[in-house]
Amino acid sequence: MSIAGSTVVVPRGLAEVVDLLASATPTIVCAGGTDLVPRLRNGELPATRLALCGSLPELKRIAVEGDTLVIGAAATYDELATSPEVARHVPSLPRLVSTLANPRVRSRGTIGGHVCSARPRYDVMTLLVALDARARVESGHGRRAVAVSSFVLGERRTVLEPDEVLTALQLPIPPPGMAVDFERIGTSQGPVVNVAAILGPQGCSVVIGAVQPRTIIIGAGEALTGDIGTVAARAAAAAVSDNHVLASPEYRSAMAGVLTTRLLTRMTGTGGAR
Ligand SMILES: Cc1cc2nc3c(=O)[nH]c(=O)nc-3n(C[C@H](O)[C@H](O)[C@H](O)COP(=O)(O)OP(=O)(O)OC[C@H]3O[C@@H](n4cnc5c(N)ncnc54)[C@H](O)[C@@H]3O)c2cc1C
């Protein structure tokens, strides 16, 4: 079988994926293919060997382990939108993914493919960073966990080595009294800007996405405690770029402030549904 001139291998399990990635034949993981296949078709990437991982049960598992929600890298947006575990512990995630992109992307696109494709114009990453998620990675050399906030190095660049596969995302379950939520403005082609906030007794931190190649975090470690207007002004000031995709940099920055105000007003007003 081949896709866009690339040979396709369907591994039977994660161990075989790891072997394929470690072999002398260059191999890359293909999950839903919504990002990768168009790039192969238009020649942006050279033909290669693809390890089709989108159906591997080991990479699709969604489960609670202690105080952590573990989401397999090959879980699709539709699977996240209908998972009772996700709805129970991080309801902002199904709310976001159930309206993302279009039905085809939601049925095929995976959370692992989202994180590994390292695009600045994405939504889910922003929420994952606010949740302080970690990425579980495996290769023939062993396993490691990387903070999602450090996973992307720049446009189309991540910390993954060529022989590593992302196996799961680990989301700490917000404790009672802590709220996490998300706002975006954009189109079906992607966000203009998005904002996620985590709010607890100590204050809040705000994550802004779709502005720069990496998410912008304000208030991490220091917990923002000023009024909503002050936090929103900080968000607008931090959302600086020369990014003209879908909107001007000035509009993007202004909207970062507007979304921050809307989000924090809702979260503080409701007492914060997670
Ligand atoms: C029309 C359209 C609109 C969209 N709109 C939005 C939007 O509004 N908001 C938004 O957030 N996103 C949006 N997206 C992006 C979408 O979220 C991603 O395309 C999707 O999540 C990628 O997942 P995938 O499984 O298809 O990845 P693939 O295409 O299979 O892979 C993408 C990249 O990740 C690598 N990869 C995949 N899985 C792994 C793994 N487990 N380990 C290591 N490497 C891996 C691949 O090698 C490849 O480099 C849109 C996409 C499209 C096509």
The ligand as a MOL file (V3000), in Angstrom:
LIG
                    3D

  0  0  0     0  0            999 V3000
M  V30 BEGIN CTAB
M  V30 COUNTS 53 58 0 0 0
M  V30 BEGIN ATOM
M  V30 1 C -9.2180 22.0500 7.3290 0
M  V30 2 C -8.5460 21.9720 8.6850 0
M  V30 3 C -8.9570 22.8440 9.6770 0
M  V30 4 C -8.3560 22.7800 10.9520 0
M  V30 5 N -8.7800 23.6360 11.9150 0
M  V30 6 C -8.2330 23.5610 13.1350 0
M  V30 7 C -8.6850 24.4140 14.1830 0
M  V30 8 O -9.5550 25.2600 14.0080 0
M  V30 9 N -8.0930 24.2920 15.3910 0
M  V30 10 C -7.1320 23.3650 15.6170 0
M  V30 11 O -6.6600 23.2780 16.7370 0
M  V30 12 N -6.6850 22.5340 14.6650 0
M  V30 13 C -7.2070 22.6260 13.4260 0
M  V30 14 N -6.7550 21.8000 12.4490 0
M  V30 15 C -5.5860 20.9530 12.6930 0
M  V30 16 C -5.9230 19.5990 13.2090 0
M  V30 17 O -6.0800 19.7490 14.5900 0
M  V30 18 C -4.7210 18.6890 12.9000 0
M  V30 19 O -4.6400 18.5940 11.4800 0
M  V30 20 C -4.8660 17.3030 13.4390 0
M  V30 21 O -5.0250 17.2810 14.8180 0
M  V30 22 C -3.6250 16.4890 13.1370 0
M  V30 23 O -3.8240 15.1800 13.6340 0
M  V30 24 P -3.5760 13.9200 12.6970 0
M  V30 25 O -3.8120 12.7340 13.5330 0
M  V30 26 O -4.3510 14.0250 11.4250 0
M  V30 27 O -2.0240 14.1150 12.4110 0
M  V30 28 P -1.1620 13.5210 11.2100 0
M  V30 29 O -1.4660 14.2990 9.9630 0
M  V30 30 O -1.2770 12.0570 11.1410 0
M  V30 31 O 0.2940 13.8850 11.7450 0
M  V30 32 C 0.7160 15.2370 11.9220 0
M  V30 33 C 2.1910 15.2400 12.3140 0
M  V30 34 O 2.3640 14.6580 13.5940 0
M  V30 35 C 3.2050 13.5020 13.5340 0
M  V30 36 N 2.6130 12.5260 14.4520 0
M  V30 37 C 1.2950 12.1870 14.5200 0
M  V30 38 N 1.0860 11.3520 15.5660 0
M  V30 39 C 2.3040 11.1520 16.1390 0
M  V30 40 C 2.7400 10.3860 17.2590 0
M  V30 41 N 1.8870 9.6820 18.0180 0
M  V30 42 N 4.0560 10.3880 17.5700 0
M  V30 43 C 4.9340 11.1220 16.8150 0
M  V30 44 N 4.5670 11.8670 15.7540 0
M  V30 45 C 3.2690 11.8910 15.4250 0
M  V30 46 C 3.2160 13.0810 12.0790 0
M  V30 47 O 4.4220 12.4170 11.7410 0
M  V30 48 C 3.0720 14.4230 11.3850 0
M  V30 49 O 4.3250 15.0670 11.3200 0
M  V30 50 C -7.3180 21.8410 11.1940 0
M  V30 51 C -6.8970 20.9580 10.1720 0
M  V30 52 C -7.5080 20.9990 8.9370 0
M  V30 53 C -7.0410 20.0320 7.8790 0
M  V30 END ATOM
M  V30 BEGIN BOND
M  V30 1 1 1 2
M  V30 2 1 2 3
M  V30 3 2 2 52
M  V30 4 2 3 4
M  V30 5 1 4 5
M  V30 6 1 4 50
M  V30 7 2 5 6
M  V30 8 1 6 7
M  V30 9 1 6 13
M  V30 10 2 7 8
M  V30 11 1 7 9
M  V30 12 1 9 10
M  V30 13 2 10 11
M  V30 14 1 10 12
M  V30 15 2 12 13
M  V30 16 1 13 14
M  V30 17 1 14 15
M  V30 18 1 14 50
M  V30 19 1 15 16
M  V30 20 1 16 17
M  V30 21 1 16 18
M  V30 22 1 18 19
M  V30 23 1 18 20
M  V30 24 1 20 21
M  V30 25 1 20 22
M  V30 26 1 22 23
M  V30 27 1 23 24
M  V30 28 2 24 25
M  V30 29 1 24 26
M  V30 30 1 24 27
M  V30 31 1 27 28
M  V30 32 2 28 29
M  V30 33 1 28 30
M  V30 34 1 28 31
M  V30 35 1 31 32
M  V30 36 1 32 33
M  V30 37 1 33 34
M  V30 38 1 33 48
M  V30 39 1 34 35
M  V30 40 1 35 36
M  V30 41 1 35 46
M  V30 42 1 36 37
M  V30 43 1 36 45
M  V30 44 2 37 38
M  V30 45 1 38 39
M  V30 46 1 39 40
M  V30 47 2 39 45
M  V30 48 1 40 41
M  V30 49 2 40 42
M  V30 50 1 42 43
M  V30 51 2 43 44
M  V30 52 1 44 45
M  V30 53 1 46 47
M  V30 54 1 46 48
M  V30 55 1 48 49
M  V30 56 2 50 51
M  V30 57 1 51 52
M  V30 58 1 52 53
M  V30 END BOND
M  V30 END CTAB
M  END
